[in-house]
Each structure stands twice: as structure tokens, then as C-alpha cells.
């Protein structure tokens, strides 16, 4: 496989990742717009065998633990469309794209690794209240919340490059005072899972 592009919002999220020659690390910046722009630009300038979005994420309560890592197979772009989640009709048959999926073959190569495969939402603002967390959990049934996952998977999909997402859990989604925030635990989990995934997908 050609070089794998690993996309991360902040370099500190992969502080425990051991750099390797077959991987190029792209620090895209925080948020869905920065992630989409940086990933699309990188994929237009060079050829990669795969893209992996890696970093920390929040977990919805009872869906994952702080210090755990997940492989995210589906990302939803939260908040796109009509407020409250109702049907949003556009003229000329146009539709909103609010879901991006990881590459099935890459996920199959990772089968057997000690990481659960789940789903996530991408937000432009981090959830800070229990009410918002409960609303998002009810609508999407997701395991994780990040700010870049959808954008990276979508950019890779549009470029025809297989992609998947690796997340280390650093906190719980909801009330910030009870989020059990542990950046280091999430970063360690993300790095360990990323290394294991790369060993499987780079052949």
C-alpha cells in the first residue's frame, strides 16, 4: 500500500504515537471546516493508499469508557438541516449529505483487534450540557462525539481514497463538570489503536 495519511486535529492528540516511514501526519486544525479543507487539499496534492482520522473524542454515557479506543464506522454531521431533526426539503431534488462511512475493506482488515466498532457524530461546538447530550444521543444513537470525523471521511470518500476513523475516549459527552476529562488517557488510547490499525492496513 502507498503511504497512509493520518489526519489529526492537534498534534498533541497523537503525542504518544510513534512516527513511521509509511505514514504522513497531517495536522488539520480543530473543527469540521478546517478538517474538510485540509484533508481535501492534501488528497488533491498527493496520492495515498488510505486515510485514517485519529485523535481523541467524547463518549456518550454508557457507550464507551474514558481511556478506551473505538473504530468509528459511520459519522453523522450533527445539526445539519432543520432544527429539531425534521424533514428538510430542498428544491430541484437536492439532498443534504449528513452521513459518511468508513471503508468496509479497511474495517475487515481490522477484524480481531480489541477495539469495538461504533458510530459517531461530528459537531462544530462541543456539547457542554446534559440536555444537549441527551438530545443528540436520542437522535443519532452514536458512541462518540468529535469535531472532524465526518469531514475527513467525506473528503476521502469524494477523492476515492479508503478511510476509517480511530478515536481514544477522553471524556463523556454532557455536563462539563461531570465529564471525567482525561486528555492523556484518550491520547494514549488513540495512539495504541492507531498503531494496531496501521499494522493491519499497511501491507
N, C-alpha and C positions, 0 to 999 in steps of 0.2 A: 504494500500500500504506500502511496505517496505520503508526504508529510501531513500530520494531523494538526489542524488549527484548534487550539484550546482558547476559548473566549471566556474572560472573567471580567467582572465589573471593576474590581480593585485588586491590585497585586497582593495586598495583604490577605485576601481571602484564600490565596494559594501559597501562603508563606511556608507551608510545610511540604510543598510539592517539590520533588527532586527533578530538576530540569533534565531533559534528554534530547538527543540529537534529532530524533524523528518527530519532534513536536515543536510547533511555533506557538508562543503565547501572545495573545492579543488582549491588552487591557482596554476595554471598550468604553469605560465610564459608566456611571450609575444611571439607570432608568431605561425604559423601553425605546425611546427615540435614539439615545446615544448608542445603545446596543445594536439596533437595526442598521443605523448609518455605518458604524464601524465595521460590522460583520459584512454587510453588502460591499463596502469599499474593498475590504481585504479579499473577498471572494472574486471580485472583478479584476484584481491585480495579479493574482497568482492562482495556481491550481493546487488543490488539497484533496487528499483521499477521503477525509471526513472532518466534521466539525464536532467538537464537544464543548457545550456550555457548562462550566463548572464554577462552583462557589458556594456560599452559604445561603440559607433560606430559613424562613419561619415555617413551623409546622402547625397545622390546625390541631387543637386539643384532641387527644386520643387517636391521632392519625400517625404520629411518629414521636420519637423522643429526642431531646437535645443531646447531641453527640452521636446521633445515628446518621447514616447516609442512605439516600434513596436514588434510584434511577427514575427519571421522570419521562414517561412515555407520551403524555399528552399535556399540552399547555393551553389554557384559556386566557384570552386577553380580557381581564375583568373591566367592567364599566363601559364597554363599547356598546353603543346603541342607545335604546330608550331607557331612561332611568327607571329602575324597578324591574327591568328584565322582560318587559312585554314585547310583543311583536313589533318590529320596526320595518316599515315598508318603504323601499326606495323606488324612484322612477326608473323606467326602462329595464326592469327586471334585474337591476343591480342588487348585490347582496353584500353584507358585511362578512369579513373574514375574521373570526374570533377564536379559531382553533388551529393549532399546529401540532403535528405528531412527530415523534422520533422515528428514525428509520428502523423498520422491523428486522432487517438482517443484522444490523448492529446490536439490537437488543437480543436477538437469538444468540449471537456470539458471546454475550454476557451471561447467558443462562448458566445457572450453577454458582454464580458469585453470591456471597452472603448479603445481598442487598435487595430489598423489596422494590418492585417496580410500581410506581404510583402515578398520580396526576398532579398538576399544579396550576396555579393562576399567576398571571403577571399583572402587577399593579403599577401605577405611576406614583402613588403615595402609600407609604407603609401603614398598614392597619394599626390603630392605636387604641381602639375601644372594643370591649366585648360585644357590643351591639353590632358593630360593623363586621366583626369576625364571625358572629353567628349568622348574619345575613349572607355573607359570602360562602360560608360552609354549606348553608342550606341550598343556595343556588347552584354551586359548582360541585359540591361533594369532593373537593380536592384535598390532597395531603399537604401540599406546600404552597407557600406564597413567596414569590421573588419579584424582581423588577426588570428582569432581562430575558427570561426563558422563552416566552412566546416569540420575541423579536429575533433571537438567534436562530431558533428552529425555523421560523418563517423565512428569514433571509437565506438560510441554507437550502430550504426546500425550493425557493424560487430560483436558486442558482444550480439546482440539480445535484447538490452535494449531500450525501447522507449525514445525518446529525443525530445526536442524542444529548441528554442533559444529566448531569451529576450534581446532587445537592447534599451538603452537610448541614444538619439542623443546628441552628444557633440560638433559637428562641421559639416561643409559642405565639401564635397569632392571637391578638386580642389586647386586653388591658396591658399597657406597657409596664405598669408596676408589678404585674404578676407574670411577666413573660419569661422569667428564668434565663435572661440573656447571658450567653456564654460564647463570645466570638471565637475564642481559641478552640473550644470543643467542636464547633461547627467547621472551622478551618481544618482541623486535624482529620475529621471525618471525610470532608470533601477531598483532601489530598490523598488519603488512603484509597478511597473509592476510585478516584481518577486514575491512580497508578494501576489498580487492578483492571479497570476498564481498558486502558491503553494496552496492557499486556494481551488482552483478548482480541482487540480490534486491529492491532497493527501486526500484520503477518508478512 
